Amino acid sequence: MDTKDDHYLTVKELSNKIKFSQQAIYNMIHEKVFIKGKHYLKPRPKKILFIWSAVLIWLESPEESSIEIQQPLHSESTKINKSLINI
């Protein structure tokens, strides 16, 4: 990280910049997508400041796009036989 060009963003500013809702950002903090000390700092209990350069790296990382969703081999395999379901 280049601290000379690095700047900090509030949740609201980050939300506007990356087009995620503020609630989505809080959810990502809770789910440990954003990591304290790596992606954001907490100088006070109710203050969160995001490190823009770290968020950019996260946005550009291929991890999310590398997840492959496997499609069923046969469309029939996705059908559920109702007689086998116990209610």
C-alpha positions in Angstrom: 0.0 0.0 0.0 1.2 3.4 -0.9 0.4 5.5 2.2 1.1 8.7 0.2 -1.9 8.2 -2.1 -3.9 6.2 0.4 -7.1 7.7 1.8 -9.8 6.6 4.1 -13.5 6.4 3.5 -16.5 6.2 5.8 -19.1 3.5 5.3 -21.4 6.0 3.5 -18.6 7.2 1.2 -17.5 3.7 0.4 -21.1 2.8 -0.3 -21.4 5.6 -2.8 -18.1 4.8 -4.4 -18.5 1.0 -4.9 -22.3 1.0 -5.3 -23.0 -1.4 -2.4 -25.6 -0.5 0.2 -24.4 0.6 3.6 -26.1 -2.5 5.1 -24.3 -4.8 2.6 -21.0 -3.3 3.7 -21.8 -3.9 7.4 -22.8 -7.4 6.5 -19.5 -8.0 4.8 -17.7 -6.8 7.9 -19.8 -9.2 10.0 -19.1 -12.1 7.6 -15.3 -11.3 7.7 -15.2 -10.3 4.0 -13.6 -7.1 5.1 -11.0 -7.6 7.8 -10.2 -5.2 10.5 -6.6 -3.9 10.1 -6.5 -5.0 6.5 -9.5 -3.4 4.8 -10.7 -1.0 7.6 -9.7 0.7 10.8 -11.8 1.4 13.9 -10.3 4.5 15.6 -13.4 4.8 17.8 -16.1 2.3 18.8 -18.7 3.7 16.4 -16.3 4.9 13.6 -15.2 2.7 10.7 -12.7 4.0 8.2 -12.0 1.9 5.1 -8.6 1.9 3.5 -9.4 2.7 -0.2 -6.3 0.9 -1.6 -7.1 -2.3 0.2 -10.7 -2.1 -1.0 -9.5 -1.7 -4.5 -7.4 -4.8 -4.2 -10.4 -6.7 -2.9 -12.6 -5.5 -5.8 -10.0 -6.5 -8.4 -9.2 -9.9 -6.8 -10.3 -12.9 -8.9 -11.3 -15.0 -5.9 -15.1 -14.3 -6.2 -15.1 -14.8 -10.0 -13.1 -18.1 -9.8 -15.9 -19.9 -8.0 -17.5 -22.3 -10.4 -21.1 -23.2 -10.2 -21.6 -26.8 -11.4 -24.7 -27.4 -13.4 -26.5 -30.8 -13.2 -25.5 -33.2 -15.9 -29.1 -34.1 -16.6 -32.1 -31.9 -16.2 -34.0 -34.9 -14.9 -31.7 -35.1 -11.9 -33.1 -31.8 -10.5 -36.6 -33.1 -10.5 -37.9 -34.4 -7.2 -40.1 -37.4 -7.1 -43.0 -36.3 -4.8 -43.7 -39.9 -3.7 -40.3 -40.1 -2.0 -40.8 -37.0 0.1 -42.1 -37.6 3.7 -43.9 -34.7 5.1 
